[in-house]
């Protein structure tokens, strides 16, 4: 009987060990970003990351970044957090907007070029080739971070609302803060780094290719590892 019990215990332990090995979580996908005219982003992974309380606990502003690039999966999550469509039936985004007008456009600065984020299609469309990272901020680390986001407002979105220009700029700034904080929480919950910034080069709109007083720089943000 003693021999039988020892054999049973050994068999049970072997089964448990095999079970743990077989069910070990697979590593997250890390597809390299291929920079072309269009970057079609994969659907965001809704199961990734810490819970909201843990992300809040981790949230902080980072000013040091490695040269490591973001994967397609990470880039998808960051942009969806900023301004992705979370209610397809209405087209409303993850971030709030005054009067639900959404006057902001998110521009992504990479070493390879500047891209415009299109929420509905969840994709990036190139607007200019070349490294313009330095134009996205005044601090040295903007050239090291994997990604710089520039939030640009189009004030014509508020035409017919009979609002003073300063009021419109205030509302657009509040919208940009919502976009940026979504990114801050996403990065804090997924092991990335971010910082919200109030500065960019004086000619950043010209660099992007935007002309006219209808546009103004609302906010910027660096994201990386």
Secondary structure, 3 states (H helix, E strand, C coil): CHHHHHHHHHHHHHHHHHHHHHCCCCCCCCCCCCCCCEEECCCCCCCCCCCHHHHHHHCCCCCCCCCCCCCHHHHHHHHHHHHCEEECCCCEECCCCHHHCCCEEEEEEECCEEEEEECCCCEEEEEEECCCHHHHCCCHHHHCCCEEEEEEEEHHHHCCCCCCHHHHHHHHHHHHHHHHHHHHHHHHHHCCEEEEECCCCCCHHHHHCCCCCCEEEEEEEEEEC
